[in-house]
Amino acid sequence: MSVIDSTRSTRSTGSGSTRSTGSTGSTIEPGPGIDALRRWVADVASLTQPDDIVWVDGSEEENRSLLTGMVRSGSIVALDDSLRPGSFLARSDPADVARVEDRTFICSATEADAGPTNNWRDPAEMREELTTRFGGSMRGRRMYVVPFSMGPVGGAISQVGVQVTDSPYVVVSTRIMTRMGAEALAEIGPDTEWVPALHTVGMPLVADDGSTVVDVPWPSNEVKIIAHFPETREIWSYGSGYGGNALLAKKCFALRIASVMARQDGWLAEHMLLIRLTTPAGKVLHIAAAFPSACGKTNFAMMTPSLPGWKVETIGDDIAWLRPGADGRLWAINPEAGFFGVAPGTGPDTNPAAMATVRSNTIFTNVAMTLDGDVWWEGATEEPPKHLIDWRGRPWTPDSPEPAAHPNARFTVAAAQCPTISVDWDSHDGVPIDAIVFGGRRATNVPLVAEAEDWEHGVFFGATISSEQTAAAEGPVGELRLDPFAMLPFCGYNMADHWQHWLEIGDQLGSKAPKVFRVNWFRKSSDGGYLWPGFGENIRVLEWIADRLEDDAEVEWSPVGGLPRVGGLDVAGLGLDGFALDELFAVDAAAWSAEAEQLRAHFDRFGDRVPQRLRDRLDQLTRRLDAA
């Protein structure tokens, strides 16, 4: 087995270290803490038995080489460079198209520490099983060592990880989604804690008997395991090449492992978008918002406001790390460097900024391809093309019985390409948070917008988020599931302890804590139509929130939070009649009482780990509904 760098020019220095000379002639000198990393890489190589090892540097030359090799092998398709410059299409195995929540495990020391919303496995047993499965798993393949920084390199709240993988698709995608390569590697000093993330597609090209196995465009294994070890901050992922199952910097590190780190170190790792909001008067506000997957996060993060004078700029569309700053306020960063967005439903009307972002230098997965070498998905244009190649590589027409793109088809693209990207999106210190918004996809009950009375009430909002199931995760589409803080698949420890941690952060922030709101863009009328137009019109809700932050709007307190006073929400020109407005803000006491009992059962799942303050809030809600 040889050890090579990404430019094929590594030489031994004779001291046990490796010096890699990049294409520009610069020298990458790993820091003194590199020894532990090299020992880990050597152990992984001994276990997985790859043909050779590449330490990636993140250079453009390296990226071009990887992409060219993937096109040559048939694992991706180069799109027409005049229509979609620098862009590529990947088609996954049909059995590898989304997160595999039932095969995702938190391997904490005790099952109680994982909690009832996580799949738990004994860490010793899981480690033994994975060691067996990883044995020889990279035979015939190249092993890539991928150092990356979550957050700006050297930032105040940034963290470093290293992923080992046998998938070049993962390498080129991680380059988009993180700050990956030589700079991140240089951050590993003598005392640096870095997260080890081990991944294999689980399809060696040399069988146990030494015979050759024919490769496929999308290698994977029918057995899939994504395991997290909170105490040692390790990630092991086996068998999948798709999305968050394989891009371990994303959900695995940035949420599951980071949430554990955050609890231990006094910050928050959350499934939240971040925006910079500028009012017509020039007031700048920063808002963090949590929504379950495929509930409009990217559309919100890249909103084109319908009201003149308002400006929404994107900081992040999926994950936020938040920490109390020296000034006592809550500060946040987007730890990612790219967007891994859901393509279907994204279009020029719903999200023009996203459509502009993916015009070039994008990796598309499981979308359809046009006959002239561009891409298409449901919602990309009002009328579908007459002939396409669908996400499985089959001919498709509008009369075909199945969608052209998979419902969870994705685009992977650099955040810096977004036309609405904020000037402070990459700030080392992050941005100060003025408001936190929680939301879900609810056809009934939940008003368009409601304000929490205080931080504690806001934590109750977060702990009781519920949303209709979408194609972005496993489960029956349309089924209602409680998704606390939009973190149901992502919290790396007991969810009730997560609520307690939020309460403690609020206690620390005191009067400087952001105000908290809940929104619901998806409420429907009795005939099944949406009551609220959404998309760019959501700026009207943000206008009311901004006014509340400045005490410029009055509020009508209801059992479920503060609602805009009649006339307090600007709906001019929307054509909403009085009935529609009433429905958007209706609080049906009987329906809410039934929901309160569901929430009580929800809390009871966590036993005595539920903070008493949240149980008291639920009792308060019940009393208020009874009195309504």
C-alpha positions as semicolon CSV with decimal commas, in nm:
position;residue;x (nm);y (nm);z (nm)
1;M;0,000;0,000;0,000
2;S;0,138;0,342;-0,092
3;V;0,076;0,674;0,078
4;I;0,039;0,965;-0,164
5;D;-0,089;1,320;-0,153
6;S;-0,349;1,471;-0,382
7;T;-0,085;1,592;-0,630
8;R;0,104;1,260;-0,631
9;S;0,421;1,422;-0,491
10;T;0,453;1,315;-0,128
11;R;0,787;1,207;0,009
12;S;0,892;1,076;0,348
13;T;1,097;1,317;0,558
14;G;1,251;1,032;0,754
15;S;1,101;1,157;1,082
16;G;0,768;0,982;1,063
17;S;0,589;1,290;0,928
18;T;0,483;1,365;0,572
19;R;0,547;1,676;0,367
20;S;0,311;1,743;0,075
21;T;0,410;1,982;-0,200
22;G;0,107;2,132;-0,373
23;S;0,071;2,244;-0,732
24;T;0,161;2,603;-0,648
25;G;0,495;2,498;-0,499
26;S;0,384;2,584;-0,143
27;T;0,474;2,347;0,137
28;I;0,213;2,207;0,374
29;E;0,374;2,150;0,712
30;P;0,141;1,966;0,948
31;G;0,139;2,101;1,302
32;P;0,299;1,922;1,595
33;G;-0,031;1,758;1,688
34;I;-0,036;1,569;1,362
35;D;0,115;1,256;1,517
36;A;-0,211;1,146;1,676
37;L;-0,389;1,201;1,346
38;R;-0,130;1,001;1,155
39;R;-0,157;0,714;1,402
40;W;-0,534;0,713;1,354
41;V;-0,503;0,718;0,976
42;A;-0,252;0,432;0,992
43;D;-0,487;0,229;1,214
44;V;-0,779;0,290;0,978
45;A;-0,569;0,190;0,676
46;S;-0,456;-0,127;0,852
47;L;-0,819;-0,215;0,917
48;T;-0,975;-0,120;0,582
49;Q;-0,678;-0,219;0,356
50;P;-0,704;0,042;0,077
51;D;-0,470;0,031;-0,222
52;D;-0,330;0,373;-0,134
53;I;-0,395;0,687;0,070
54;V;-0,449;1,047;-0,039
55;W;-0,421;1,340;0,203
56;V;-0,638;1,597;0,028
57;D;-0,531;1,960;0,017
58;G;-0,851;2,122;-0,111
59;S;-0,684;2,274;-0,417
60;E;-0,866;2,350;-0,740
61;E;-0,627;2,122;-0,929
62;E;-0,710;1,835;-0,697
63;N;-1,083;1,899;-0,734
64;R;-1,064;1,903;-1,115
65;S;-0,867;1,579;-1,111
66;L;-1,122;1,406;-0,891
67;L;-1,417;1,526;-1,099
68;T;-1,249;1,424;-1,423
69;G;-1,179;1,080;-1,283
70;M;-1,540;1,040;-1,169
71;V;-1,670;1,137;-1,514
72;R;-1,432;0,891;-1,673
73;S;-1,548;0,611;-1,442
74;G;-1,916;0,692;-1,502
75;S;-1,996;0,782;-1,141
76;I;-2,104;1,136;-1,240
77;V;-2,212;1,302;-1,564
78;A;-2,064;1,634;-1,677
79;L;-2,343;1,874;-1,768
80;D;-2,326;2,096;-2,074
81;D;-2,073;2,365;-1,988
82;S;-2,256;2,637;-2,178
83;L;-2,583;2,564;-1,998
84;R;-2,457;2,469;-1,651
85;P;-2,087;2,560;-1,625
86;G;-1,868;2,345;-1,403
87;S;-2,163;2,131;-1,291
88;F;-2,222;1,758;-1,263
89;L;-2,502;1,507;-1,208
90;A;-2,483;1,200;-0,985
91;R;-2,743;0,925;-0,976
92;S;-2,748;0,724;-0,656
93;D;-2,845;0,364;-0,611
94;P;-3,228;0,362;-0,573
95;A;-3,181;0,207;-0,228
96;D;-2,956;0,494;-0,115
97;V;-3,157;0,813;-0,149
98;A;-3,207;0,968;0,197
99;R;-3,105;0,963;0,560
100;V;-3,148;0,622;0,719
101;E;-3,281;0,724;1,058
102;D;-3,358;0,367;1,163
103;R;-2,992;0,276;1,102
104;T;-2,851;0,586;1,275
105;F;-2,729;0,524;1,630
106;I;-2,613;0,720;1,933
107;C;-2,369;0,489;2,112
108;S;-2,352;0,668;2,445
109;A;-2,232;0,494;2,760
110;T;-2,592;0,438;2,876
111;E;-2,921;0,413;2,690
112;A;-3,073;0,679;2,916
113;D;-2,811;0,929;2,795
114;A;-2,925;0,872;2,436
115;G;-3,292;0,912;2,528
116;P;-3,609;0,771;2,373
117;T;-3,584;0,966;2,045
118;N;-3,249;0,815;1,949
119;N;-3,160;0,462;1,846
120;W;-2,910;0,339;2,104
121;R;-2,653;0,066;2,080
122;D;-2,400;-0,041;2,340
123;P;-2,075;0,129;2,233
124;A;-1,857;-0,179;2,284
125;E;-2,095;-0,399;2,084
126;M;-2,128;-0,144;1,806
127;R;-1,754;-0,090;1,788
128;E;-1,702;-0,465;1,759
129;E;-1,959;-0,495;1,478
130;L;-1,820;-0,198;1,289
131;T;-1,463;-0,318;1,322
132;T;-1,571;-0,643;1,158
133;R;-1,762;-0,466;0,880
134;F;-1,485;-0,214;0,812
135;G;-1,227;-0,492;0,792
136;G;-1,101;-0,496;0,431
137;S;-1,385;-0,263;0,324
138;M;-1,157;-0,043;0,111
139;R;-0,964;-0,317;-0,069
140;G;-0,909;-0,208;-0,428
141;R;-1,008;0,151;-0,352
142;R;-0,825;0,468;-0,259
143;M;-0,858;0,606;0,093
144;Y;-0,891;0,983;0,121
145;V;-0,795;1,173;0,436
146;V;-1,011;1,486;0,443
147;P;-0,933;1,753;0,707
148;F;-1,202;2,019;0,738
149;S;-1,306;2,312;0,951
150;M;-1,665;2,367;1,057
151;G;-1,692;2,744;1,062
152;P;-1,426;2,987;0,938
153;V;-1,077;2,848;0,987
154;G;-0,956;2,975;1,324
155;G;-1,296;3,124;1,411
156;A;-1,410;3,182;1,769
157;I;-1,650;2,886;1,769
158;S;-1,510;2,683;1,478
159;Q;-1,418;2,316;1,519
160;V;-1,194;2,083;1,320
161;G;-1,268;1,732;1,197
162;V;-1,100;1,475;0,976
163;Q;-1,300;1,235;0,761
164;V;-1,152;0,922;0,610
165;T;-1,352;0,795;0,312
166;D;-1,323;0,577;0,004
167;S;-1,571;0,792;-0,194
168;P;-1,442;1,067;-0,426
169;Y;-1,802;1,197;-0,441
170;V;-1,774;1,263;-0,067
171;V;-1,442;1,444;-0,114
172;V;-1,565;1,686;-0,381
173;S;-1,890;1,745;-0,189
174;T;-1,707;1,807;0,140
175;R;-1,491;2,063;-0,038
176;I;-1,811;2,256;-0,113
177;M;-1,978;2,205;0,224
178;T;-1,681;2,283;0,454
179;R;-1,350;2,469;0,464
180;M;-1,158;2,160;0,358
181;G;-0,790;2,095;0,302
182;A;-0,451;2,230;0,398
183;E;-0,569;2,526;0,607
184;A;-0,791;2,303;0,818
185;L;-0,510;2,051;0,864
186;A;-0,280;2,328;0,984
187;E;-0,532;2,407;1,261
188;I;-0,453;2,077;1,436
189;G;-0,201;2,186;1,697
190;P;-0,059;2,010;2,005
191;D;-0,376;2,052;2,210
192;T;-0,636;2,066;1,933
193;E;-0,942;1,844;1,973
194;W;-1,047;1,714;1,633
195;V;-1,338;1,489;1,551
196;P;-1,248;1,160;1,376
197;A;-1,506;1,060;1,115
198;L;-1,466;0,723;0,942
199;H;-1,668;0,638;0,630
200;T;-1,681;0,362;0,373
201;V;-1,932;0,280;0,101
202;G;-1,889;-0,083;0,209
203;M;-1,811;-0,224;-0,136
204;P;-1,451;-0,344;-0,165
205;L;-1,326;-0,413;-0,517
206;V;-1,129;-0,717;-0,406
207;A;-1,326;-1,004;-0,253
208;D;-1,213;-1,212;0,045
209;D;-1,083;-1,479;-0,194
210;G;-0,876;-1,223;-0,386
211;S;-1,101;-1,207;-0,692
212;T;-1,182;-0,873;-0,854
213;V;-1,523;-0,712;-0,802
214;V;-1,662;-0,497;-1,082
215;D;-1,726;-0,142;-0,964
216;V;-2,057;0,039;-1,013
217;P;-2,134;0,412;-1,064
218;W;-2,279;0,445;-0,712
219;P;-2,117;0,192;-0,478
220;S;-2,298;0,121;-0,153
221;N;-2,402;-0,170;0,066
222;E;-2,748;-0,298;0,154
223;V;-2,633;-0,283;0,518
224;K;-2,609;0,075;0,639
225;I;-2,494;0,191;0,983
226;I;-2,426;0,547;1,095
227;A;-2,289;0,539;1,450
228;H;-2,192;0,823;1,683
229;F;-1,986;0,781;2,000
230;P;-2,049;1,094;2,209
231;E;-1,794;1,026;2,481
232;T;-1,507;0,993;2,232
233;R;-1,664;1,225;1,972
234;E;-1,623;0,967;1,695
235;I;-1,835;0,901;1,388
236;W;-1,839;0,570;1,197
237;S;-2,052;0,543;0,881
238;Y;-2,084;0,224;0,679
239;G;-2,263;0,132;0,359
240;S;-2,415;0,458;0,228
241;G;-2,274;0,715;-0,011
242;Y;-2,565;0,958;0,017
243;G;-2,596;1,300;0,179
244;G;-2,576;1,321;0,554
245;N;-2,505;0,948;0,577
246;A;-2,172;1,004;0,402
247;L;-2,094;1,378;0,428
248;L;-2,008;1,332;0,793
249;A;-1,925;1,697;0,852
250;K;-2,291;1,779;0,807
251;K;-2,557;1,628;1,033
252;C;-2,325;1,375;1,202
253;F;-2,064;1,626;1,317
254;A;-2,232;1,967;1,294
255;L;-2,539;1,851;1,489
256;R;-2,515;1,510;1,660
257;I;-2,157;1,529;1,787
258;A;-2,148;1,909;1,806
259;S;-2,463;1,916;2,020
260;V;-2,278;1,702;2,275
261;M;-1,973;1,928;2,258
262;A;-2,197;2,234;2,291
263;R;-2,371;2,102;2,601
264;Q;-2,037;2,027;2,763
265;D;-1,880;2,360;2,668
266;G;-2,175;2,599;2,711
267;W;-2,300;2,671;2,358
268;L;-2,567;2,540;2,117
269;A;-2,547;2,338;1,794
270;E;-2,885;2,367;1,625
271;H;-3,079;2,279;1,309
272;M;-3,133;2,646;1,224
273;L;-3,108;2,888;0,935
274;L;-2,952;3,230;0,984
275;I;-3,048;3,555;0,809
276;R;-2,955;3,921;0,821
277;L;-3,267;4,139;0,802
278;T;-3,244;4,507;0,711
279;T;-3,549;4,729;0,761
280;P;-3,642;5,022;0,535
281;A;-3,502;5,249;0,805
282;G;-3,163;5,073;0,782
283;K;-3,192;4,879;1,108
284;V;-2,998;4,551;1,088
285;L;-3,129;4,244;1,273
286;H;-3,008;3,884;1,277
287;I;-3,257;3,600;1,309
288;A;-3,209;3,227;1,368
289;A;-3,494;2,995;1,272
290;A;-3,552;2,622;1,326
291;F;-3,771;2,420;1,088
292;P;-3,782;2,045;1,026
293;S;-3,627;1,930;0,698
294;A;-3,809;2,030;0,378
295;C;-4,033;2,284;0,555
296;G;-3,904;2,589;0,373
297;K;-3,573;2,663;0,545
298;T;-3,383;2,734;0,224
299;N;-3,669;2,946;0,086
300;F;-3,675;3,144;0,412
301;A;-3,296;3,183;0,416
302;M;-3,295;3,315;0,058
303;M;-3,618;3,512;0,074
304;T;-3,693;3,778;-0,187
305;P;-3,909;4,020;0,013
306;S;-4,231;4,140;-0,146
307;L;-4,236;4,463;0,056
308;P;-4,027;4,755;-0,075
309;G;-3,731;4,866;0,133
310;W;-3,680;4,534;0,312
311;K;-3,372;4,321;0,256
312;V;-3,308;3,960;0,357
313;E;-2,953;3,829;0,328
314;T;-2,844;3,470;0,375
315;I;-2,598;3,360;0,642
316;G;-2,693;2,991;0,655
317;D;-2,980;2,770;0,545
318;D;-2,956;2,466;0,770
319;I;-2,726;2,466;1,075
320;A;-2,626;2,728;1,330
321;W;-2,382;2,720;1,618
322;L;-2,474;2,974;1,887
323;R;-2,274;3,089;2,190
324;P;-2,303;3,356;2,459
325;G;-2,057;3,630;2,371
326;A;-1,842;3,855;2,585
327;D;-2,113;4,121;2,559
328;G;-2,372;3,887;2,714
329;R;-2,566;3,844;2,391
330;L;-2,615;3,528;2,188
331;W;-2,387;3,507;1,883
332;A;-2,409;3,259;1,596
333;I;-2,220;3,123;1,297
334;N;-2,311;2,904;1,004
335;P;-2,057;2,620;1,045
336;E;-2,103;2,512;0,684
337;A;-1,960;2,660;0,364
338;G;-2,225;2,535;0,123
339;F;-2,587;2,443;0,069
340;F;-2,714;2,085;0,040
341;G;-3,062;2,182;-0,066
342;V;-3,374;1,994;-0,172
343;A;-3,424;2,057;-0,544
344;P;-3,792;1,962;-0,605
345;G;-4,014;2,259;-0,527
346;T;-3,729;2,505;-0,579
347;G;-3,803;2,734;-0,871
348;P;-3,792;3,089;-1,002
349;D;-4,111;3,180;-0,817
350;T;-4,043;2,999;-0,487
351;N;-3,670;3,072;-0,458
352;P;-3,507;3,276;-0,733
353;A;-3,190;3,318;-0,527
354;A;-3,140;2,942;-0,506
355;M;-3,197;2,907;-0,879
356;A;-2,931;3,170;-0,943
357;T;-2,695;3,003;-0,696
358;V;-2,701;2,669;-0,878
359;R;-2,641;2,813;-1,227
360;S;-2,280;2,691;-1,212
361;N;-2,028;2,486;-1,013
362;T;-2,295;2,264;-0,860
363;I;-2,318;1,893;-0,795
364;F;-2,673;1,770;-0,849
365;T;-2,787;1,434;-0,714
366;N;-3,095;1,244;-0,835
367;V;-3,245;1,521;-1,045
368;A;-3,350;1,465;-1,407
369;M;-3,134;1,558;-1,706
370;T;-3,251;1,732;-2,021
371;L;-3,154;1,598;-2,361
372;D;-2,921;1,895;-2,415
373;G;-2,726;1,832;-2,095
374;D;-2,895;2,055;-1,839
375;V;-3,089;1,951;-1,526
376;W;-3,457;1,968;-1,433
377;W;-3,681;1,880;-1,139
378;E;-4,044;1,926;-1,047
379;G;-4,090;2,298;-0,984
380;A;-3,785;2,411;-1,182
381;T;-4,015;2,541;-1,457
382;E;-4,390;2,578;-1,481
383;E;-4,410;2,329;-1,767
384;P;-4,192;2,018;-1,778
385;P;-3,981;1,945;-2,086
386;K;-4,135;1,698;-2,329
387;H;-3,845;1,456;-2,297
388;L;-3,604;1,398;-2,008
389;I;-3,377;1,135;-1,862
390;D;-3,511;1,070;-1,512
391;W;-3,309;1,032;-1,194
392;R;-3,270;0,659;-1,255
393;G;-3,133;0,719;-1,606
394;R;-3,453;0,618;-1,789
395;P;-3,642;0,806;-2,062
396;W;-3,919;1,027;-1,916
397;T;-4,210;1,229;-2,052
398;P;-4,485;1,426;-1,875
399;D;-4,704;1,116;-1,916
400;S;-4,465;0,899;-1,715
401;P;-4,623;0,766;-1,393
402;E;-4,332;0,865;-1,165
403;P;-4,161;1,200;-1,099
404;A;-3,860;1,283;-1,313
405;A;-3,652;1,380;-1,008
406;H;-3,647;1,192;-0,680
407;P;-3,850;1,383;-0,417
408;N;-3,533;1,416;-0,208
409;A;-3,307;1,514;-0,500
410;R;-3,038;1,758;-0,394
411;F;-2,800;2,030;-0,506
412;T;-2,461;2,087;-0,344
413;V;-2,323;2,435;-0,405
414;A;-2,093;2,688;-0,239
415;A;-2,268;2,945;-0,020
416;A;-2,046;3,218;-0,162
417;Q;-2,226;3,182;-0,497
418;C;-2,561;3,284;-0,347
419;P;-2,668;3,631;-0,471
420;T;-2,832;3,700;-0,134
421;I;-2,529;3,599;0,075
422;S;-2,467;3,839;0,362
423;V;-2,150;4,038;0,398
424;D;-2,106;3,893;0,749
425;W;-2,189;3,529;0,668
426;D;-1,823;3,425;0,708
427;S;-1,742;3,641;1,010
428;H;-1,498;3,475;1,250
429;D;-1,694;3,594;1,553
430;G;-2,037;3,533;1,403
431;V;-2,336;3,764;1,431
432;P;-2,549;3,874;1,730
433;I;-2,894;3,712;1,736
434;D;-3,195;3,938;1,790
435;A;-3,476;3,682;1,750
436;I;-3,527;3,306;1,732
437;V;-3,810;3,159;1,526
438;F;-3,953;2,807;1,545
439;G;-4,181;2,661;1,281
440;G;-4,325;2,349;1,128
441;R;-4,561;2,234;0,856
442;R;-4,906;2,245;1,019
443;A;-5,239;2,243;0,831
444;T;-5,436;2,323;1,147
445;N;-5,417;2,471;1,497
446;V;-5,088;2,665;1,488
447;P;-5,132;3,040;1,409
448;L;-4,936;3,219;1,140
449;V;-4,716;3,385;1,403
450;A;-4,708;3,394;1,782
451;E;-4,465;3,546;2,030
452;A;-4,335;3,369;2,339
453;E;-4,378;3,547;2,670
454;D;-4,012;3,498;2,762
455;W;-3,716;3,267;2,698
456;E;-3,865;2,984;2,905
457;H;-4,187;3,002;2,706
458;G;-3,977;3,006;2,391
459;V;-3,805;2,683;2,498
460;F;-4,155;2,537;2,539
461;F;-4,226;2,645;2,180
462;G;-3,912;2,469;2,064
463;A;-3,975;2,155;2,267
464;T;-4,322;2,115;2,114
465;I;-4,256;2,175;1,742
466;S;-4,459;1,939;1,529
467;S;-4,460;1,898;1,154
468;E;-4,609;1,688;0,881
469;Q;-4,369;1,424;0,749
470;T;-4,189;1,504;0,420
471;A;-3,978;1,310;0,172
472;A;-3,652;1,436;0,326
473;A;-3,667;1,174;0,601
474;E;-3,802;0,825;0,643
475;G;-4,166;0,774;0,742
476;P;-4,516;0,807;0,592
477;V;-4,547;1,136;0,405
478;G;-4,813;1,358;0,567
479;E;-4,798;1,193;0,910
480;L;-4,766;1,439;1,199
481;R;-4,464;1,394;1,417
482;L;-4,333;1,596;1,708
483;D;-3,991;1,728;1,622
484;P;-3,849;1,920;1,919
485;F;-3,631;2,212;1,808
486;A;-3,636;2,046;1,461
487;M;-3,365;1,825;1,615
488;L;-3,549;1,491;1,635
489;P;-3,302;1,306;1,407
490;F;-3,004;1,520;1,506
491;C;-2,968;1,562;1,883
492;G;-2,670;1,358;1,999
493;Y;-2,797;1,304;2,353
494;N;-3,118;1,284;2,555
495;M;-3,359;1,540;2,412
496;A;-3,493;1,636;2,755
497;D;-3,138;1,723;2,862
498;H;-3,121;1,939;2,548
499;W;-3,424;2,134;2,669
500;Q;-3,260;2,180;3,009
501;H;-2,946;2,306;2,836
502;W;-3,152;2,565;2,648
503;L;-3,307;2,680;2,975
504;E;-2,961;2,716;3,129
505;I;-2,836;2,918;2,832
506;G;-3,135;3,147;2,880
507;D;-3,058;3,183;3,249
508;Q;-2,705;3,287;3,152
509;L;-2,826;3,540;2,893
510;G;-3,091;3,690;3,122
511;S;-3,240;4,013;2,987
512;K;-3,013;3,996;2,682
513;A;-3,172;3,676;2,554
514;P;-3,331;3,703;2,208
515;K;-3,708;3,714;2,180
516;V;-3,866;3,390;2,056
517;F;-4,147;3,343;1,804
518;R;-4,334;3,056;1,637
519;V;-4,457;3,066;1,276
520;N;-4,664;2,843;1,049
521;W;-4,671;2,919;0,676
522;F;-4,873;2,605;0,598
523;R;-5,214;2,647;0,759
524;K;-5,497;2,535;0,529
525;S;-5,861;2,623;0,482
526;S;-6,143;2,370;0,497
527;D;-6,116;2,321;0,119
528;G;-5,749;2,222;0,150
529;G;-5,592;2,538;0,009
530;Y;-5,313;2,728;0,183
531;L;-5,440;3,035;0,367
532;W;-5,108;3,222;0,350
533;P;-4,920;3,287;0,021
534;G;-4,579;3,232;0,181
535;F;-4,239;3,273;0,011
536;G;-4,158;3,643;-0,038
537;E;-4,476;3,745;0,144
538;N;-4,329;3,600;0,464
539;I;-4,148;3,932;0,498
540;R;-4,477;4,064;0,637
541;V;-4,439;3,832;0,935
542;L;-4,075;3,933;0,975
543;E;-4,188;4,297;0,966
544;W;-4,418;4,232;1,262
545;I;-4,139;4,048;1,445
546;A;-3,902;4,339;1,383
547;D;-4,165;4,581;1,513
548;R;-4,208;4,368;1,826
549;L;-3,832;4,378;1,887
550;E;-3,856;4,757;1,883
551;D;-4,187;4,760;2,081
552;D;-4,350;4,927;1,779
553;A;-4,634;4,674;1,747
554;E;-4,904;4,572;1,991
555;V;-4,977;4,212;2,082
556;E;-5,294;4,027;2,179
557;W;-5,207;3,753;2,427
558;S;-5,378;3,420;2,365
559;P;-5,338;3,083;2,540
560;V;-5,073;2,987;2,281
561;G;-4,873;3,311;2,277
562;G;-4,888;3,670;2,163
563;L;-5,071;3,733;1,835
564;P;-5,075;4,050;1,622
565;R;-5,353;4,289;1,709
566;V;-5,618;4,336;1,441
567;G;-5,459;4,550;1,172
568;G;-5,111;4,490;1,314
569;L;-4,998;4,268;1,029
570;D;-4,958;4,432;0,686
571;V;-5,168;4,222;0,444
572;A;-5,237;4,498;0,189
573;G;-5,262;4,365;-0,163
574;L;-5,280;3,997;-0,066
575;G;-5,653;3,967;-0,126
576;L;-5,713;3,798;0,210
577;D;-6,069;3,832;0,329
578;G;-6,164;3,855;0,695
579;F;-6,243;3,485;0,712
580;A;-5,895;3,386;0,591
581;L;-5,731;3,619;0,844
582;D;-5,945;3,480;1,122
583;E;-5,848;3,126;1,022
584;L;-5,478;3,212;1,013
585;F;-5,489;3,322;1,376
586;A;-5,771;3,106;1,510
587;V;-5,704;2,933;1,843
588;D;-5,951;2,648;1,877
589;A;-5,951;2,572;2,250
590;A;-6,092;2,221;2,207
591;A;-5,842;2,128;1,935
592;W;-5,557;2,275;2,136
593;S;-5,668;2,088;2,448
594;A;-5,648;1,763;2,253
595;E;-5,305;1,862;2,130
596;A;-5,199;1,948;2,485
597;E;-5,270;1,588;2,584
598;Q;-5,048;1,471;2,299
599;L;-4,779;1,703;2,428
600;R;-4,817;1,557;2,777
601;A;-4,764;1,208;2,635
602;H;-4,467;1,350;2,443
603;F;-4,312;1,475;2,767
604;D;-4,391;1,152;2,948
605;R;-4,167;0,963;2,706
606;F;-3,870;1,133;2,873
607;G;-3,975;1,063;3,232
608;D;-3,821;1,265;3,510
609;R;-3,553;1,417;3,281
610;V;-3,808;1,669;3,149
611;P;-3,736;2,007;3,313
612;Q;-4,010;2,087;3,562
613;R;-4,033;2,437;3,418
614;L;-4,156;2,292;3,087
615;R;-4,412;2,070;3,259
616;D;-4,533;2,379;3,441
617;R;-4,568;2,557;3,107
618;L;-4,779;2,272;2,975
619;D;-5,002;2,288;3,284
620;Q;-5,030;2,662;3,230
621;L;-5,136;2,608;2,867
622;T;-5,406;2,362;2,978
623;R;-5,543;2,606;3,238
624;R;-5,555;2,890;2,987
625;L;-5,734;2,675;2,732
626;D;-5,989;2,568;2,993
627;A;-6,054;2,932;3,074
628;A;-6,080;3,038;2,709
